[in-house]
Amino acid sequence: MLKGATTFRLVDTAVVAADPALVERFLLDPGCLRRWNPIPERNYQVSTAVLQLGTSIESTVRVGPLRFSFVNIVSDHVPGRRLGMRTTKGVVDLLVTITWEPVEGGTRIEKAVDGRFTESKAWLWRLLEPAARRSARNALETLGRMIETGDYEFTVPSQLTPHPPRCPLESPPDFF
């Protein structure tokens, strides 16, 4: 660790009453991501129709009166198990890892956020920590509620699940 840098780790878990394939499809759909992950406020742009290795996600994040621009890159995807993203631009270096596995009653999802503020920005953690913890907890609660109540629409077709999406693409990607 760099001298004076501040590191942190946020981990939240939830069990969702849904099949792991549905959970994975939900996690990889940019339209769903924007709804269950409530932090992005504006300028939300995703470079591909589905999240896959190399996809960039640009957004502006608001925490209280402060606004920060972020660019995240999908850096890891193990089908059926894990999705990882890292920041390439932002006030804090982040590595977000989402894992899922079948359990009795549905799918267990874990979201881990590992972050690092440089020494010059370490003071921000004290200011942002309460909002970051609340947002991390609320994101998984929202994800679970959306899946369990059917309050979502997919933006691309998929072989992962039979749910028909409302798809704005004329020729859907071959990714799924």
C-alpha positions in Angstrom: 0.0 0.0 0.0 1.2 3.5 -0.8 2.1 5.7 2.2 -1.0 7.6 3.2 -3.3 5.8 0.8 -6.7 4.6 2.2 -8.0 1.3 1.2 -11.5 -0.2 1.9 -13.6 -3.3 1.2 -17.4 -3.4 1.1 -19.0 -6.8 0.9 -22.7 -7.5 0.7 -24.6 -10.7 0.0 -28.2 -11.6 -0.8 -30.2 -14.7 -1.7 -32.6 -14.2 -4.5 -35.4 -16.6 -5.3 -34.4 -17.1 -8.9 -32.4 -19.4 -11.1 -28.6 -18.6 -11.5 -29.0 -18.2 -15.3 -31.6 -15.5 -14.8 -29.4 -13.8 -12.2 -26.5 -13.9 -14.6 -28.5 -12.5 -17.5 -29.8 -9.8 -15.2 -26.3 -8.8 -14.2 -25.0 -8.7 -17.8 -27.8 -6.5 -19.2 -26.8 -2.8 -19.2 -30.4 -1.6 -18.8 -30.9 -3.7 -15.7 -27.5 -2.7 -14.3 -28.5 1.0 -14.4 -31.7 0.3 -12.5 -30.4 -2.0 -9.7 -27.1 -0.2 -9.2 -28.5 3.2 -8.2 -25.3 5.3 -8.1 -24.9 6.4 -11.8 -26.8 9.7 -12.0 -26.2 10.9 -15.6 -24.0 10.5 -18.6 -24.6 6.8 -18.4 -23.1 5.1 -21.5 -22.2 1.5 -22.1 -20.0 0.5 -25.1 -21.6 -2.9 -25.9 -25.1 -4.3 -25.9 -24.3 -6.7 -23.1 -21.5 -6.6 -20.5 -18.6 -8.6 -21.7 -14.8 -8.5 -21.4 -13.7 -5.0 -22.4 -17.1 -3.3 -22.1 -16.7 0.3 -20.8 -19.3 1.9 -18.6 -19.1 5.7 -18.3 -21.2 7.5 -15.7 -21.3 10.5 -13.4 -21.8 9.6 -9.8 -23.4 12.0 -7.3 -22.7 11.7 -3.5 -24.4 14.6 -1.7 -23.3 17.8 -3.4 -20.3 16.2 -5.0 -20.2 14.7 -8.5 -17.5 12.4 -9.9 -16.9 11.0 -13.4 -16.1 7.3 -13.7 -15.2 4.9 -16.4 -15.4 1.2 -15.5 -14.2 -1.7 -17.7 -15.5 -5.2 -17.5 -12.2 -7.0 -16.6 -13.5 -10.5 -15.7 -16.4 -12.7 -16.7 -16.6 -16.4 -15.8 -19.9 -17.6 -17.2 -22.2 -18.9 -14.6 -20.0 -17.7 -11.7 -18.4 -14.2 -11.7 -18.4 -10.7 -13.2 -15.6 -8.2 -12.4 -15.2 -4.5 -13.2 -12.4 -2.1 -12.5 -12.2 1.7 -12.8 -9.9 3.3 -15.3 -11.1 6.8 -14.4 -12.5 8.0 -11.1 -11.8 9.7 -7.8 -11.1 6.2 -6.3 -9.6 3.0 -7.8 -12.2 0.3 -7.6 -12.4 -3.4 -8.3 -16.0 -4.7 -8.1 -16.5 -8.4 -8.1 -20.0 -10.0 -8.3 -20.3 -13.7 -7.8 -23.3 -15.9 -7.8 -24.0 -19.6 -7.0 -27.0 -21.8 -6.6 -28.2 -22.4 -3.1 -31.3 -23.8 -1.6 -34.1 -21.4 -2.3 -32.5 -19.6 -5.3 -29.2 -17.9 -6.0 -26.7 -16.4 -3.5 -25.1 -13.2 -4.9 -22.1 -11.5 -3.4 -20.9 -8.1 -4.4 -17.4 -7.1 -3.1 -16.0 -3.6 -3.7 -12.3 -3.1 -3.1 -11.2 0.5 -3.3 -8.2 2.7 -2.8 -7.9 6.4 -2.4 -4.5 8.0 -3.1 -3.0 10.0 -0.2 -4.2 13.3 -1.7 -7.8 12.0 -1.9 -7.8 9.9 1.3 -9.8 12.5 3.2 -12.8 11.8 0.8 -13.3 8.3 2.3 -14.5 9.8 5.7 -17.0 11.9 3.7 -18.2 9.2 1.3 -18.1 6.0 3.5 -21.7 6.2 4.8 -23.1 6.8 1.4 -20.9 4.0 -0.2 -22.0 1.5 2.5 -25.7 2.4 2.1 -25.5 2.3 -1.7 -23.8 -1.1 -1.7 -26.4 -2.6 0.6 -29.3 -1.0 -1.3 -28.0 -2.2 -4.7 -28.4 -5.9 -3.8 -31.7 -5.3 -2.1 -33.0 -3.6 -5.3 -31.5 -6.3 -7.5 -33.3 -9.0 -5.5 -36.6 -7.2 -5.4 -36.5 -6.5 -9.1 -35.8 -10.1 -10.0 -38.3 -11.6 -7.5 -41.2 -9.3 -8.5 -40.4 -9.4 -12.3 -39.9 -5.6 -12.3 -37.4 -5.5 -15.2 -37.1 -5.6 -19.0 -34.1 -7.0 -20.8 -32.6 -5.0 -23.6 -31.1 -7.9 -25.6 -32.2 -11.5 -26.3 -30.4 -14.4 -24.7 -30.0 -18.2 -24.6 -29.6 -18.0 -20.8 -33.3 -17.6 -20.1 -36.5 -17.8 -22.2 -37.8 -14.4 -21.0 -38.7 -12.3 -24.0 -36.9 -9.0 -23.9 -38.0 -5.7 -25.3 -35.0 -5.3 -27.6 -34.2 -2.1 -29.5 -31.5 -3.9 -31.5 -32.3 -5.0 -35.0 -29.7 -7.7 -34.9 -29.1 -8.8 -31.3 -25.5 -9.7 -30.3 -24.2 -13.3 -30.4 -22.7 -12.9 -27.0 -25.3 -14.9 -25.0 
